[in-house]
């Protein structure tokens, strides 16, 4: 990096669990400092091959969404850039999002950085509150903005992992398998969890 230039860390955030059917809340942050356009194109190719298109987890067929995550792991598209937290409800979704974002940014960032955060469907008021809260935690933040999953493949990736983690914790054998694989490969990083996730080499 040239002298005086700051590294840019890009974060893409989605969640699941605000509905009454879930007793816990899952937040996923994709934190990336690399070539965003190259990663977007690679993810869109995965969406095409898997047949998910721009659909979110709950709108995709089970075999297609699992194929999507399988391809993401197989092609090594992200490694240590997916951060997640699982929180017992009731809890305001703002606080889990704040904690996972802070950990993700501080883990990925070098000594000189600035962060850009994109959250699925966040409104302007909440974006301002999240900006202030992150800055109070000494996160060097450029902005927090809303970004819809329809237009951002990295938000869709966060959504897919959030859906997978929720389903795994609810006992789905297929999602447990791919979730465990991602943990074993250290492709996803736990910030906080309700469950005692299996250690490497153990099958859930």
C-alpha positions, 0 to 999 in steps of 0.5 A: 500500500502506498504511503499515506493511503488507507486500506478500505475494508468493505462489510456486507451485513444481513441477519435472520431471526426477527420473526417469532418462529426463531428463539435466537438471532443470527447476524452475518458480516462479510468483511473484505479488503480485496477486489470487490468487483472480482468477488461480485463476479465470482459470486454471480457465477456461483449463483448461475451454476447453482441456480439460485439467481438473485434469490435469498435463502428462504426463496431458493430451493433447498438443493440449490441453496446448499449447492450455492454454499458448496460452490462458495467453499469449493472455489475458495471465494472467501477465507476468514471473511465471514463472521457470524454471531448467534444471540438469544432473544429477546434482544434488539437486533442493533446490538448483535449487529454492532458486536459482529461488525466491530469484531469483523472490521478490527480482525480484517483491518490493518493499522491504517484503514477506513471501513464502509458498511452496507446493511440489507434494508437499514433505514437512514436513522438506524444507519446513523445510530450504527455509525455513531455506535461504531465510532464510539468503539474506535472503528474508523468508519467512512459510512453505513449505507443501505444496500438491497440484496437484489443489487448486491451479491455480497449481501446475498452471500451474507443472507445465505450463510445466515439462513444456513446457520439458522437451519443448522441450529434448528437441526437440519442435517444437510445444513449442519453438514455444510456448516460444520465443513465451513467451520472446519475449513475456517472459512467462517468465524464465530463471534458469539454463539448460543450453541456449543459448536462441534470442534474440528474433526467432530461431526454434529 
